[in-house]
Amino acid sequence: MYVCALVGASGTGKSHRSLWVAKEHNIEFVIDDGLLIRGNSVLAGKSAKAEKTRIAAIRTAVLSDDAHAFELRNALEENHAEKVLILGTSDAMVQKIANRLGLEN
């Protein structure tokens, strides 16, 4: 699977820019804050923004929960994803998400 990353500090507009980046690179699936998104639809996951603490939000965003990671991995497989754009605040965060999903990049 082709894995692309969009990395930047919180609040810099990654989510907003991800639509353009995905379109430019013909990427159908985006992973952002614990959600798997295709177009304007959430296919799987839960939002880190809904968590009550910063630590819980980080754990959700990096898919620390096995069931959460499994849900996203299955949705990618069921939808025959060939390319995915992962949003993160660091290269290490993107790598951790990719690893949790078993993605080669």
Backbone as CSV, one residue per row, in Angstrom:
resi,resn,N_x,N_y,N_z,CA_x,CA_y,CA_z,C_x,C_y,C_z
1,MET,0.843,-1.184,0.000,0.000,0.000,0.000,0.882,1.238,0.000
2,TYR,0.470,2.221,-0.762,1.157,3.504,-0.819,0.692,4.338,0.374
3,VAL,1.643,4.804,1.182,1.334,5.614,2.351,1.983,6.979,2.175
4,CYS,1.170,8.009,2.281,1.631,9.386,2.185,1.344,10.049,3.534
5,ALA,2.167,11.017,3.909,1.974,11.686,5.200,1.875,13.190,5.009
6,LEU,1.070,13.792,5.858,0.989,15.245,5.961,1.285,15.555,7.423
7,VAL,2.418,16.203,7.655,2.907,16.414,9.019,2.979,17.906,9.317
8,GLY,2.508,18.276,10.500,2.587,19.665,10.929,2.050,19.813,12.344
9,ALA,2.365,20.920,12.952,1.922,21.187,14.319,0.396,21.269,14.386
10,SER,-0.129,21.013,15.570,-1.574,21.129,15.787,-2.045,22.531,15.417
11,GLY,-3.195,22.590,14.751,-3.787,23.877,14.421,-3.224,24.544,13.180
12,THR,-2.427,23.836,12.388,-1.821,24.443,11.198,-2.611,24.192,9.923
13,GLY,-3.750,23.511,10.018,-4.604,23.317,8.857,-4.386,22.025,8.087
14,LYS,-3.814,21.034,8.743,-3.589,19.745,8.066,-4.890,19.131,7.564
15,SER,-5.896,19.109,8.397,-7.176,18.504,8.001,-7.759,19.228,6.796
16,HIS,-7.707,20.528,6.823,-8.229,21.331,5.719,-7.435,21.066,4.436
17,ARG,-6.124,21.068,4.529,-5.264,20.859,3.360,-5.284,19.415,2.862
18,SER,-5.666,18.485,3.732,-5.620,17.065,3.353,-6.506,16.768,2.142
19,LEU,-7.612,17.467,2.007,-8.496,17.251,0.857,-7.766,17.565,-0.443
20,TRP,-7.044,18.670,-0.461,-6.296,19.058,-1.647,-5.144,18.086,-1.919
21,VAL,-4.388,17.746,-0.871,-3.253,16.826,-1.021,-3.735,15.470,-1.530
22,ALA,-4.807,14.959,-0.935,-5.344,13.664,-1.361,-5.768,13.709,-2.832
23,LYS,-6.433,14.761,-3.222,-6.881,14.889,-4.612,-5.689,14.974,-5.558
24,GLU,-4.687,15.761,-5.214,-3.506,15.929,-6.059,-2.737,14.627,-6.253
25,HIS,-2.788,13.746,-5.260,-2.039,12.488,-5.315,-2.942,11.279,-5.564
26,ASN,-4.198,11.558,-5.923,-5.158,10.491,-6.217,-5.268,9.489,-5.062
27,ILE,-5.399,10.034,-3.846,-5.522,9.222,-2.636,-6.965,9.301,-2.149
28,GLU,-7.582,8.153,-2.012,-9.002,8.097,-1.667,-9.262,8.082,-0.161
29,PHE,-8.282,7.621,0.630,-8.488,7.417,2.067,-7.546,8.296,2.893
30,VAL,-8.095,8.891,3.958,-7.329,9.748,4.857,-7.529,9.261,6.283
31,ILE,-6.440,9.190,7.037,-6.526,8.879,8.465,-6.173,10.160,9.208
32,ASP,-7.117,10.640,9.994,-6.976,11.913,10.699,-7.603,11.800,12.081
33,ASP,-6.811,11.993,13.107,-7.290,12.010,14.497,-8.094,10.775,14.874
34,GLY,-7.657,9.608,14.412,-8.311,8.357,14.782,-9.449,7.932,13.883
35,LEU,-9.709,8.706,12.833,-10.805,8.401,11.911,-10.266,7.998,10.545
36,LEU,-10.937,7.063,9.904,-10.676,6.727,8.509,-11.753,7.418,7.685
37,ILE,-11.314,8.293,6.795,-12.230,9.132,6.029,-12.056,8.846,4.545
38,ARG,-13.179,8.772,3.853,-13.190,8.616,2.395,-14.129,9.685,1.861
39,GLY,-13.581,10.626,1.133,-14.392,11.751,0.666,-14.866,12.570,1.857
40,ASN,-16.168,12.686,1.997,-16.739,13.418,3.128,-17.345,12.493,4.170
41,SER,-17.048,11.191,4.079,-17.658,10.205,4.974,-16.631,9.549,5.890
42,VAL,-17.006,9.394,7.134,-16.197,8.641,8.082,-16.559,7.170,7.921
43,LEU,-15.559,6.360,7.578,-15.793,4.930,7.376,-15.600,4.123,8.656
44,ALA,-14.675,4.568,9.499,-14.356,3.793,10.699,-13.599,4.670,11.688
45,GLY,-13.547,4.190,12.925,-12.753,4.851,13.951,-13.562,5.719,14.880
46,LYS,-12.822,6.372,15.753,-13.421,7.335,16.678,-12.504,8.540,16.740
47,SER,-13.083,9.690,16.962,-12.346,10.939,16.904,-11.586,11.226,18.190
48,ALA,-10.328,11.568,18.038,-9.522,11.979,19.182,-10.056,13.278,19.776
49,LYS,-10.715,14.073,18.959,-11.259,15.350,19.436,-12.374,15.157,20.462
50,ALA,-12.978,13.967,20.486,-14.064,13.694,21.430,-13.552,13.279,22.810
51,GLU,-12.251,13.034,22.921,-11.688,12.592,24.201,-11.634,13.745,25.199
52,LYS,-11.719,13.402,26.475,-11.785,14.424,27.518,-10.426,14.927,27.978
53,THR,-9.372,14.131,27.778,-8.040,14.559,28.187,-7.096,14.531,26.989
54,ARG,-6.021,15.269,27.106,-5.038,15.315,26.029,-4.366,13.956,25.836
55,ILE,-4.081,13.276,26.923,-3.454,11.950,26.842,-4.388,10.972,26.131
56,ALA,-5.659,10.983,26.477,-6.624,10.098,25.824,-6.738,10.433,24.339
57,ALA,-6.681,11.712,24.002,-6.760,12.129,22.602,-5.550,11.618,21.817
58,ILE,-4.383,11.706,22.404,-3.167,11.216,21.740,-3.250,9.713,21.543
59,ARG,-3.683,8.996,22.566,-3.811,7.538,22.451,-4.793,7.155,21.351
60,THR,-5.885,7.893,21.248,-6.864,7.619,20.194,-6.278,7.937,18.825
61,ALA,-5.599,9.067,18.705,-5.043,9.478,17.411,-4.000,8.501,16.885
62,VAL,-3.223,7.882,17.791,-2.184,6.937,17.343,-2.668,5.491,17.391
63,LEU,-3.960,5.310,17.594,-4.599,3.986,17.532,-4.020,3.013,18.549
64,SER,-3.803,3.469,19.771,-3.230,2.620,20.826,-4.125,1.444,21.188
65,ASP,-5.430,1.628,21.081,-6.372,0.559,21.404,-6.408,-0.451,20.258
66,ASP,-6.189,-1.727,20.585,-6.147,-2.774,19.558,-7.439,-2.860,18.751
67,ALA,-8.579,-2.743,19.415,-9.869,-2.839,18.716,-10.038,-1.683,17.732
68,HIS,-9.586,-0.504,18.118,-9.661,0.680,17.256,-8.796,0.474,16.003
69,ALA,-7.557,0.033,16.199,-6.651,-0.227,15.075,-7.222,-1.314,14.166
70,PHE,-7.778,-2.360,14.768,-8.365,-3.469,14.013,-9.526,-2.974,13.144
71,GLU,-10.349,-2.092,13.705,-11.490,-1.543,12.963,-11.034,-0.786,11.722
72,LEU,-10.016,0.064,11.871,-9.512,0.819,10.733,-8.834,-0.093,9.715
73,ARG,-8.041,-1.042,10.192,-7.345,-1.978,9.300,-8.359,-2.767,8.469
74,ASN,-9.415,-3.256,9.119,-10.459,-4.003,8.404,-11.173,-3.133,7.377
75,ALA,-11.467,-1.901,7.735,-12.147,-0.996,6.803,-11.275,-0.716,5.580
76,LEU,-9.971,-0.562,5.783,-9.061,-0.366,4.656,-9.071,-1.591,3.739
77,GLU,-9.036,-2.766,4.341,-9.047,-4.007,3.561,-10.373,-4.194,2.831
78,GLU,-11.479,-3.987,3.527,-12.798,-4.169,2.922,-13.043,-3.218,1.756
79,ASN,-12.429,-2.035,1.832,-12.603,-1.037,0.780,-11.489,-1.096,-0.263
80,HIS,-10.640,-2.109,-0.168,-9.563,-2.331,-1.137,-8.700,-1.085,-1.330
81,ALA,-8.339,-0.459,-0.215,-7.524,0.758,-0.266,-6.143,0.458,-0.836
82,GLU,-5.735,1.274,-1.777,-4.405,1.153,-2.368,-3.481,2.270,-1.916
83,LYS,-4.075,3.402,-1.542,-3.308,4.563,-1.093,-3.994,5.156,0.130
84,VAL,-3.193,5.648,1.062,-3.753,6.300,2.243,-2.872,7.490,2.623
85,LEU,-3.524,8.565,3.027,-2.846,9.758,3.527,-3.034,9.781,5.036
86,ILE,-1.927,9.804,5.776,-1.985,9.837,7.233,-1.554,11.211,7.706
87,LEU,-2.386,11.830,8.545,-2.076,13.135,9.108,-1.506,12.960,10.501
88,GLY,-0.475,13.728,10.822,0.125,13.636,12.145,0.927,14.873,12.493
89,THR,1.284,14.961,13.761,2.058,16.111,14.227,3.561,15.877,14.146
90,SER,3.968,14.647,13.811,5.394,14.341,13.642,5.535,13.116,12.757
91,ASP,6.730,12.946,12.210,7.009,11.742,11.424,6.835,10.500,12.287
92,ALA,7.257,10.583,13.545,7.144,9.439,14.454,5.685,9.061,14.686
93,MET,4.820,10.054,14.786,3.393,9.777,14.974,2.825,9.068,13.750
94,VAL,3.153,9.553,12.567,2.666,8.929,11.340,3.180,7.494,11.243
95,GLN,4.449,7.292,11.578,5.031,5.955,11.528,4.332,5.014,12.509
96,LYS,4.012,5.519,13.700,3.325,4.696,14.699,1.942,4.278,14.193
97,ILE,1.218,5.207,13.597,-0.103,4.898,13.048,0.026,3.854,11.942
98,ALA,0.968,4.061,11.039,1.183,3.102,9.947,1.525,1.725,10.502
99,ASN,2.380,1.680,11.510,2.748,0.407,12.129,1.551,-0.274,12.780
100,ARG,0.719,0.495,13.472,-0.463,-0.056,14.144,-1.447,-0.659,13.121
101,LEU,-1.413,-0.122,11.900,-2.302,-0.608,10.850,-1.637,-1.673,9.973
102,GLY,-0.378,-1.953,10.245,0.339,-2.950,9.464,0.611,-2.501,8.042
103,LEU,0.775,-1.198,7.858,1.002,-0.643,6.518,2.475,-0.554,6.216
104,GLU,2.831,-0.939,5.033,4.199,-0.774,4.542,4.276,0.586,3.887
105,ASN,5.369,1.293,4.139,5.524,2.585,3.464,6.939,2.799,3.003
